Amino acid sequence: MSEAPEHELTLPDRDYGGYIFDCDGTLADSMPLHFKAWRKALSVHHAPFEFTWELFVRRAGKILEDTVDELNVEFQSKLDPSSVTRVQRETYNALLPKVGPVRPVVDFVRSIAGRRPVAVASGSDRPTVLTTLEAIGIRDLFSVIVTAESVVHGKPAPDMFLLAAERLGVPPEQCVVFEDGILGIEAAKRAKMAWVFVERLSPPEV
């Protein structure tokens, strides 16, 4: 397992009743792997546009099928969401053993787990999230895990975070969200929760 690239975040300066973490790019340094998987899936299906890192980051945290729908609108393409996302998931799962932690976030989770309620709220499917958490050695720290299957509306809707807070038994206004994606930050704001931005200091080499 390679060392995680440097990430930057400013930890909360106060205690919260509940702590909610995105998974990809926040707990796990999996975004480069997702990016590779997207590029392969779109190439296999002859997408009529270049899928850049910037294009990818704009949609970080979004349910995969919704991403394809939005790309179709933006580029006037006719990609089949089911077919594209099937290749994306298969490719990502093959790359998953290479995933590493986002070290400062994982260290923080370890420091508060057991003392404060903690949850994961991710736009990925549940099997992928569980496998990812196990790969970076923190699956046992979370009693609450909310995934794409858990809600009707994914990020930037607040549904995932509100459900996580409900399952933690903590009012939304007493929760803080850790996120690396713009859509996730927007979802936290809509949920009336505090938030911490997890910033990747430079794009990965892929």
Order of alpha helices (4+ residues) and beta strands (2+ residues): beta-beta-alpha-alpha-alpha-alpha-alpha-beta-alpha-beta-alpha-beta-alpha-beta-beta
